[in-house]
Amino acid sequence: MEAGEIPPTGTCDLSTVGRRSGQRRRVEIWYVTVDGEMVITGTPGARNWLANLRACSWAVLHLRNPDRDVEVAAAEVTDQAKRCRIAAEAFRLQPWYAEQPYSVEEWVAGAPMVVLTATKNR
C-alpha cells in the first residue's frame, strides 16, 4: 500500500482483534497520509481500537477508495515531533479534525495516533 495509491485523507474501516475476546472488532475511522505514511487517529481520549492494537498489532484495513482490504501492522506514534506533524497535517487536510473541540496541542498530547504499514504475510 503506497500512500500515493489512496487519497490523502478519508474514512476507512479497521478490523482489530479484541484484546479480551479474541474476536474481530471493526470500527470506522478517519485516516490521513503524512510523510508518506498512513496514520489513523481520533479525538483525544481512550479508544478500544487502540487498546486492541497495543495487544495485537496486526489488523485489516478496509479501504473505500480504492475499495480493497489490506493486512497491516500498526505502530503507535509516541515521538512528540512526529505527533505534532501528524496533528498539523490532519487539521490541514481534513476539516473534521479542525471542527472538533480540541486544539492542536490537545490533539498532540492526548489523541491516539497509529501508523499502518501493509504486510505481505503475518
C-alpha positions in Angstrom: 0.0 0.0 0.0 1.7 3.1 -1.2 0.5 6.5 0.1 0.1 7.7 -3.5 -2.4 5.0 -4.2 -5.0 6.4 -1.8 -6.5 9.8 -1.2 -4.5 11.9 1.4 -7.5 11.6 3.8 -10.7 9.8 4.1 -12.6 7.3 6.1 -11.9 3.6 6.3 -12.8 0.7 8.5 -10.2 -1.1 10.7 -10.6 -4.7 12.0 -8.6 -5.4 15.1 -8.5 -8.5 17.3 -10.3 -7.9 20.6 -7.8 -8.0 23.4 -10.1 -9.8 25.8 -12.5 -11.7 23.4 -10.1 -12.6 20.6 -12.9 -11.8 18.2 -12.6 -9.4 15.2 -13.7 -5.9 16.0 -14.4 -3.4 13.2 -14.5 0.3 13.6 -15.0 3.2 11.1 -12.2 5.7 11.4 -10.5 8.7 9.7 -7.1 8.4 8.2 -4.5 10.9 7.0 -1.4 10.4 4.9 1.6 12.2 6.5 5.2 12.0 5.3 4.2 9.1 3.0 2.6 7.1 5.9 -1.0 6.2 6.5 -2.0 7.3 10.0 -5.2 6.6 11.8 -6.1 9.0 14.6 -9.1 10.1 16.6 -10.1 12.7 19.2 -8.2 12.7 22.4 -9.1 10.0 24.9 -9.0 6.3 25.4 -10.0 4.1 22.4 -10.8 0.4 22.4 -9.3 0.0 18.9 -6.0 1.4 20.2 -6.0 -0.9 23.2 -6.7 -3.8 20.8 -3.8 -2.8 18.6 -1.5 -2.5 21.6 -2.3 -6.1 22.4 -2.1 -7.4 18.8 -0.6 -5.1 16.2 -1.9 -7.0 13.3 -5.1 -5.7 11.7 -7.1 -5.4 8.5 -7.6 -2.1 6.8 -10.8 -1.8 4.8 -10.2 1.0 2.3 -13.1 2.6 0.4 -11.2 4.4 -2.3 -9.9 2.2 -3.8 -12.2 -0.5 -2.4 -9.9 -3.2 -1.0 -8.8 -4.9 2.2 -5.1 -4.7 3.3 -3.4 -6.6 6.1 -1.4 -4.1 8.1 0.9 -3.9 11.1 0.2 -1.0 13.5 2.8 1.1 15.3 1.7 3.7 17.8 3.3 7.1 17.3 4.9 8.3 20.5 7.5 10.7 19.2 6.3 14.3 20.0 7.7 15.9 16.9 6.1 13.3 14.7 2.8 13.7 16.6 2.9 17.4 16.0 3.4 16.9 12.3 0.6 14.4 12.1 -1.8 16.7 14.0 -0.9 19.7 11.9 -1.4 17.8 8.7 -4.7 16.2 9.9 -6.0 19.7 10.7 -4.9 21.0 7.3 -6.2 18.0 5.2 -9.4 17.1 7.0 -11.9 19.8 8.2 -13.5 17.3 10.5 -10.4 17.4 12.8 -10.4 21.2 13.0 -14.2 21.2 13.8 -13.6 19.1 17.0 -13.5 21.0 20.3 -9.7 20.3 20.7 -6.7 22.4 19.9 -3.7 21.0 18.0 -1.9 21.0 21.3 -4.6 18.9 23.0 -4.6 16.6 20.0 -0.8 16.1 20.2 -1.0 15.4 24.0 -3.9 13.0 24.1 -5.1 11.7 20.7 -4.4 8.1 19.6 -2.1 8.1 16.6 -1.1 4.9 14.8 0.9 4.3 11.6 -0.4 1.4 9.5 2.1 -0.4 7.2 0.9 -3.0 4.7 2.3 -6.5 5.4 2.8 -9.3 2.8 2.2 -12.1 5.3 1.8 -12.3 9.0 
